[in-house]
Amino acid sequence: MKLVILDGYTENPGDLSWDWLNDLVDEYVVYDRTLPEDVLERSKDADILVTNKTVLTGEMLRSLPKLKFISTLSTGYNVIDTEVAKKLGIPVSNIPAYSTDAVAQLVFALLLELTNHVAIHDKSVKDGEWTSCVHFCYTKTPLCELRDKTFGIVGFGKIGSAVAQIALAFGMKVKAYSPNTRTYNGFGTVEFTDLEDVIRTSDVISLHCPLTEKTNGLVNSDFLSKMKKNAFLINTSRGPVINEADLKKALDEGVIAGAGVDVLSTEPPKADNPLLFTDKCIITPHIAWASFEARTRLMGIFKDNVTAFLDGKPINLVN
């Protein structure tokens, strides 16, 4: 039994181990990344194929007669043609609910940078402005508190609900919109309302919705025009949920106060991505999921996926 990992670097840049695979399969190969033109050559002898962001098209899957199982190294699985895999009798498993706490933490790292501007003040001090200041303190930008502000959440799954708990701990009022009413149970202090109300009344809007036909480009000029002028937008969900040109324009024209995003429409971003050209948008390189603890959990679930398949009882199936 041979296992091939097509793009293992982001999950394990060297601080974790793949050695446990020796106990499960006869042979395994880990590639840091795989170009589209190399997928078939690297996968041709694989019984088990593992991908994070490497695309596996239906045509590719039809060209891999030995393939018996696919596991992702992510929650998302849109890079795999799961319908074709199902027709070919190839089960596909993903990695659910491993990064909830890490993503929720980054939401507030982005938000606190927007409200407290720690990096700007740190640079100011190290540039010598404090040592030459006649006052015992100074501010480079306006600062604001989160208490009593309204935190709006679009999408109230596991991550959205974890974010709500943190916002409540900051003393914020929390409003949430979710098409899935089953997620409302147990959150009596959260006001569940419609999307329009969340947009118009929130001081912060945090996006936690999946990428679907309905959410693709959800945040556009119309959405942004309804937000408060002093509001912040946070996105740790999927890049294409935001129309980036519209957000850049809204930031430049003062339609909203600022934004913090961990995801972009194309990753790595193209050099002309409009959000790269505004200092009102903080951008991190898709790191919300990547804490050591979250990656350790991911590795454990991946091991469970492989073990369960080899035992004839695959888990976390998405097809």
BELZI-V650832 format. One record per pair of residues at least 4 apart in sequence whose ideal C-beta (glycine too) atoms are under 8 Angstrom apart, sorted by the first residue. I is the first residue (numbers start at 1). J is the second residue. D is the distance in whole Angstrom. If there is no record, write none. Layout:
I J D
I J D
//
This chain:
1 24 8
1 25 5
1 26 5
1 27 8
1 47 5
1 48 7
1 310 7
2 25 7
2 26 6
2 27 5
2 28 7
2 29 8
2 45 6
2 46 5
2 47 5
2 48 7
3 21 6
3 24 8
3 25 5
3 27 7
3 28 4
3 29 8
3 46 7
3 47 7
3 48 4
3 49 8
3 50 7
3 306 7
4 28 7
4 29 5
4 31 8
4 42 6
4 43 6
4 45 8
4 46 4
4 48 7
4 49 6
4 50 7
5 18 8
5 28 7
5 29 7
5 30 4
5 31 6
5 50 4
5 51 8
5 73 8
6 31 6
6 33 8
6 34 4
6 39 7
6 42 7
6 43 7
6 49 7
6 50 7
6 51 5
6 52 8
6 54 4
7 31 7
7 32 7
7 33 5
7 34 6
7 51 6
7 52 5
7 53 6
7 54 5
7 73 8
8 12 6
8 18 7
8 30 4
8 31 7
8 32 6
8 50 7
8 52 8
8 73 7
9 13 6
9 32 4
9 33 6
10 52 6
10 73 8
10 290 7
11 16 7
11 52 6
11 73 5
11 295 6
11 298 6
11 299 7
12 16 4
12 17 8
12 18 7
12 30 8
12 295 7
12 299 7
15 292 6
16 295 6
16 296 7
16 299 6
18 28 7
18 30 6
20 24 7
20 303 6
21 25 6
21 28 4
21 306 8
22 28 8
24 303 8
24 306 6
24 307 6
24 310 6
25 47 8
25 48 7
25 306 8
29 42 8
31 42 6
33 54 8
34 38 5
34 39 6
34 42 6
34 54 5
35 39 8
36 54 8
36 55 7
38 42 5
39 43 6
39 54 6
39 55 8
39 56 7
39 60 6
40 44 6
40 60 6
40 63 6
40 64 7
42 46 8
43 49 6
43 60 8
43 64 6
43 67 7
44 64 7
44 66 7
45 66 6
46 64 7
46 66 7
46 67 6
47 66 6
47 67 7
47 68 5
47 69 7
48 67 8
48 68 7
48 69 5
48 70 7
48 71 7
48 306 7
48 309 7
49 56 7
49 64 7
49 67 6
49 69 7
49 70 5
49 71 8
50 70 7
50 71 5
50 72 7
50 73 6
50 302 7
51 55 8
51 56 6
51 70 7
51 72 6
51 73 7
51 79 6
51 80 7
52 72 7
52 73 4
52 74 5
53 74 7
53 79 6
53 267 8
54 79 7
55 60 8
55 79 5
55 80 8
56 60 5
56 61 6
56 70 7
56 79 6
56 80 5
56 81 7
56 85 8
57 61 7
57 81 6
57 84 8
58 62 6
58 81 4
58 83 7
58 84 3
59 63 7
60 64 7
61 67 7
61 81 6
61 84 5
61 85 6
61 88 6
61 90 7
62 84 7
62 88 7
67 88 8
67 90 6
68 90 7
68 309 8
69 90 7
69 91 6
69 92 8
69 93 8
69 306 8
69 309 5
69 314 7
70 80 6
70 85 6
70 90 6
70 91 7
70 92 5
70 93 7
71 92 7
71 93 5
71 94 8
71 95 8
71 302 6
71 305 5
71 306 6
71 309 8
72 76 7
72 77 5
72 79 8
72 80 7
72 92 7
72 93 7
72 94 5
72 95 6
73 95 6
73 298 7
73 302 6
74 94 7
74 95 6
74 289 8
75 94 6
75 95 6
75 96 6
75 97 8
75 98 7
75 99 7
76 94 7
76 238 8
77 82 6
77 92 6
77 94 5
77 318 5
78 211 7
80 85 6
80 92 6
81 85 6
82 86 6
82 92 5
82 318 6
82 319 4
83 87 7
83 319 7
84 88 6
85 90 4
85 91 8
85 92 5
85 319 6
86 90 7
86 92 8
86 319 4
91 309 7
91 314 5
91 317 6
91 319 7
92 317 7
92 318 5
92 319 5
93 305 4
93 308 8
93 309 7
93 314 6
93 315 6
93 316 4
93 317 6
93 318 7
94 316 6
94 318 5
95 298 5
95 301 5
95 302 6
95 305 7
95 316 7
96 301 7
96 316 6
97 158 6
98 289 8
98 294 6
98 297 4
98 298 5
98 301 6
99 103 5
99 159 8
99 288 7
99 289 4
99 291 8
99 294 4
99 297 8
99 298 7
100 104 6
100 158 5
100 159 5
100 162 5
101 105 6
101 162 6
101 293 8
101 294 7
102 106 7
102 288 6
102 289 6
102 290 7
102 291 4
102 293 7
102 294 4
103 107 7
103 159 5
103 162 8
103 236 5
103 288 4
103 289 6
104 108 7
104 159 6
104 162 4
104 163 5
104 165 8
104 166 6
105 109 6
105 291 8
106 110 6
106 236 6
106 262 6
106 284 7
106 287 7
106 288 4
107 111 6
107 163 5
107 166 8
107 206 6
107 234 6
107 236 6
107 288 8
108 112 6
108 163 8
108 166 6
108 170 8
109 113 7
110 114 7
110 234 5
110 236 8
110 260 3
110 261 8
110 262 7
110 282 6
110 284 7
111 115 6
111 146 8
111 204 6
111 206 8
111 232 6
111 234 6
111 260 7
112 116 5
112 118 7
113 117 7
113 118 6
113 119 6
113 260 7
113 282 6
114 232 5
114 257 8
114 258 5
114 259 8
114 260 6
114 282 7
115 143 7
115 144 5
115 145 8
115 146 7
115 232 8
116 143 6
117 121 6
117 140 7
117 141 5
117 143 7
118 122 6
119 123 6
120 124 6
120 140 5
120 141 6
121 125 6
121 139 8
121 140 6
122 126 6
123 127 6
124 129 4
124 130 7
124 140 5
125 129 7
125 130 5
128 132 6
129 133 6
129 138 7
130 138 7
133 137 8
133 138 5
139 143 6
144 149 8
145 149 8
146 151 8
146 167 8
146 170 4
146 171 7
146 172 5
146 204 8
147 170 6
147 171 4
147 172 7
148 171 6
148 172 7
148 173 7
149 172 5
149 173 7
149 203 4
149 204 7
150 172 7
150 173 5
150 174 8
150 175 6
150 201 6
150 202 5
150 203 5
150 204 7
151 163 8
151 164 8
151 167 4
151 170 8
151 172 4
151 173 7
151 174 5
151 175 7
151 202 7
151 203 7
151 204 5
151 206 7
152 174 8
152 175 5
152 176 7
152 177 8
152 198 4
152 199 7
152 201 7
152 202 3
152 203 8
152 204 7
152 205 4
152 206 7
153 160 5
153 163 6
153 164 6
153 167 8
153 174 7
153 175 7
153 176 4
153 177 7
153 198 7
153 205 8
153 206 5
153 208 6
154 160 8
154 176 8
154 177 5
154 195 7
154 198 6
154 205 6
154 206 7
154 207 5
154 208 7
154 209 5
154 218 8
155 159 8
155 160 5
155 177 8
155 178 6
155 207 7
155 208 4
155 209 3
155 210 7
155 237 7
156 160 4
156 161 6
156 164 7
156 176 5
156 177 7
156 178 4
156 180 7
156 183 5
156 184 7
156 187 8
156 190 8
156 192 8
156 208 7
157 161 7
157 178 8
157 180 8
157 183 6
157 208 6
158 162 6
159 163 6
159 208 5
159 236 8
160 164 7
160 176 7
160 178 7
160 183 8
160 206 8
160 208 4
161 165 7
161 183 7
161 187 7
162 166 7
163 167 6
163 206 6
163 208 7
164 168 6
164 174 5
164 176 7
164 187 7
164 190 5
165 169 7
166 170 7
167 172 4
167 174 5
167 204 8
168 172 7
168 174 6
168 189 6
168 190 8
172 204 8
173 191 7
174 189 7
174 190 5
174 191 7
175 190 7
175 191 5
175 192 8
175 193 5
175 197 7
175 198 5
175 201 7
175 202 6
176 187 8
176 190 5
176 191 7
176 192 5
176 193 7
176 198 7
177 192 7
177 193 6
177 194 6
177 195 5
177 197 8
177 198 5
178 183 5
178 184 7
178 192 7
181 192 8
184 190 8
184 192 5
187 192 8
193 197 4
193 198 6
194 198 7
195 199 6
196 200 6
196 226 7
197 201 6
198 202 6
198 205 7
199 205 7
199 223 6
199 226 5
199 227 6
200 226 5
200 227 7
200 228 8
201 228 8
202 227 7
202 228 7
202 231 6
203 228 6
203 230 7
203 231 5
203 232 7
204 231 7
204 232 5
204 233 8
204 234 7
205 227 7
205 231 7
205 232 8
205 233 5
205 234 7
206 234 4
206 235 8
206 236 7
207 218 8
207 219 7
207 233 8
207 234 7
207 235 5
207 236 7
207 237 5
207 241 6
207 242 8
208 236 7
208 237 5
209 215 5
209 218 7
209 237 6
209 238 8
209 241 6
210 215 7
210 237 7
210 238 7
211 215 6
211 216 6
211 237 7
211 238 4
211 240 6
211 241 6
212 216 7
214 218 7
215 238 8
215 241 5
216 240 5
216 241 7
217 240 7
217 241 7
217 242 8
217 243 5
218 223 7
218 241 5
218 242 8
219 223 5
219 224 7
219 233 7
219 235 8
219 241 6
219 242 4
219 243 6
219 246 7
219 247 7
220 224 7
220 243 4
220 246 5
221 225 6
221 243 7
221 246 4
221 249 7
221 250 7
222 226 7
223 227 7
224 233 8
224 246 6
224 247 7
224 250 4
224 255 5
224 256 6
225 250 8
225 255 6
227 231 5
227 233 7
227 255 7
227 256 5
228 256 7
229 254 7
229 255 7
229 256 7
229 257 7
230 256 8
230 257 5
231 256 5
231 257 6
232 256 7
232 257 6
232 258 5
232 259 7
232 260 7
233 242 8
233 247 7
233 256 6
233 258 8
233 259 4
233 260 8
234 259 7
234 260 5
234 261 7
235 239 7
235 241 6
235 242 6
235 259 7
235 260 8
235 261 4
235 262 7
235 263 6
236 261 8
236 262 5
236 263 7
236 288 5
237 241 6
237 263 7
238 263 6
239 244 8
239 261 7
239 263 4
239 264 4
239 265 4
239 266 7
239 267 7
240 265 5
242 246 8
242 247 5
242 261 7
242 265 8
243 247 7
244 248 6
244 264 7
244 265 6
244 273 6
244 274 5
244 275 5
245 249 6
245 274 5
246 250 6
247 251 6
247 259 6
247 274 8
247 275 7
247 281 7
248 252 6
248 274 4
248 275 6
248 277 7
248 278 6
248 281 8
249 253 6
249 255 8
250 255 4
250 256 5
251 255 7
251 256 7
251 258 7
251 259 6
251 278 5
251 280 4
251 281 6
252 278 6
252 280 8
257 280 8
258 280 5
258 281 7
258 282 8
259 275 8
259 280 7
259 281 4
259 282 7
260 281 7
260 282 4
260 283 8
260 284 8
261 275 7
261 281 7
261 282 7
261 283 6
261 284 8
262 283 8
262 284 5
262 285 8
262 286 6
262 287 6
262 288 5
263 267 7
263 286 6
264 269 5
264 273 6
264 275 7
264 283 7
264 286 8
265 269 8
265 273 8
266 270 6
266 273 7
267 285 8
267 286 6
268 285 8
269 273 4
269 275 8
269 276 7
271 276 8
272 276 8
274 278 7
275 281 5
275 283 6
276 283 7
284 288 7
286 290 8
289 294 6
289 295 8
289 298 8
290 294 7
290 295 6
291 295 7
292 296 6
293 297 7
294 298 6
295 299 6
296 300 7
297 301 6
298 302 6
299 303 6
300 304 7
301 305 6
301 316 7
302 306 7
303 307 6
304 308 6
304 315 7
304 316 8
305 309 6
305 314 7
305 315 6
305 316 6
306 310 6
307 311 6
308 313 5
308 314 5
308 315 4
309 313 8
309 314 5
//
